[in-house]
């Protein structure tokens, strides 16, 4: 009852405080006076201090650019703010070069690990497949990891089939744990169990909320960018994945500078796993109603 009502009324907090203070002095015994005085200050703290603390929590966006390393045009992504993370494909023509350039800019770098998809797309020689033994996965993963210098975490490239199977993903998470790497589930399938497997293995894990360029059209990307902003405000954090397409880069170069004026922080992916942050696992158990259908094709 005490905290209900129109909180926009400018004097309502003062009125509540005055009434509580009157109650304190109407009490006849010292013990009652102390109890009610403590209640008075407790309510004032709740009314005035906690809203200020809550308001100081700044919405955060984490942006990962996938599929880096195949084309010379990927260099366009180097013009984005350094907080934007690069997820680099292993053993691609520009893998080493883009890793070195991104590191020189002070970016977070991830390994974009190819995994088997339901549609059987070619993953290259480094792809992880259903039916592999753990030692086979480990050999391929280490080879891929060595090709991407400075990688501090991993997300899946394709992988709709592999990420839907708990046992191989649990084995994969053990491999990551032994190398002190985190995992970001790209969520290329609504059946993914990658996040659950990471939790069982005890490694830091986050999930993708938005694919910016699932549809490579200007209007569609603008719409997903706006949805990313909305989710950041609603959830406190939104993780988005994009690709180094020309139209995506043009939109990001134009719109990312606007975030500061909106009171939204553009953050590195590693900031998700800093000790002061609430765990992403706890924050992200619920998804928006559109999330179930908004997945990558692989």
LINUR-V672164 format. One line per field, one symbol per residue. ss: DSSP state (H for helix, E for strand, L for the rest). psi: psi as a letter, one per 20 degrees, with the letter a starting at -180 (. if undefined). A space follows every 50 residues. Layout:
ss=???
psi=???
This chain:
ss=LLLLLLLLLLLHHHHHHHHHHHHHHHLLLHHHHHHHHHHHHHHHHHHHHH HHHHHLLLEEEEEEEEEELLLHHHHHHHHLLLLLEEEEELLLLLHHHHHH HHHHLLLLEEEEEEELLLLLLLLLLLLELLLLLHHHHHHHHHHHHHLLLL EEEEEEEELLLHHHLHHHHHHHHHHHHLLLLEEEELLLLLLLLHHHHHHH HLLLEEELLEELLLLLLHHHHHHHHHHHHHHHHHHLEEEEEEELLHHHHH HHHHHHHHHHHHLEEEELHHHHHLLLLLLHHHHLLLLLLLLLLLLLLL
psi=ghjraoiiphjhggggggghhgggiiqhqgghggghhhgghggggghggg hgghhiopqppppporkpihqhiihhiiiqqiipqpopqqkrhjggghgg gghhikqppqpnopqprhjkqpiaiiqpqpiqqhhgggghghggghinqj piaqrpocjhggijogghhhgghhgggijlqrpooiljqijpjggghggh ikqpqrqphpoglhomqghgggghghhggghghgihqppqpaqlqghghg gghhhhiigghikppoqqhhhhjqhiqqqhghhkhqrrhihhinrqi.
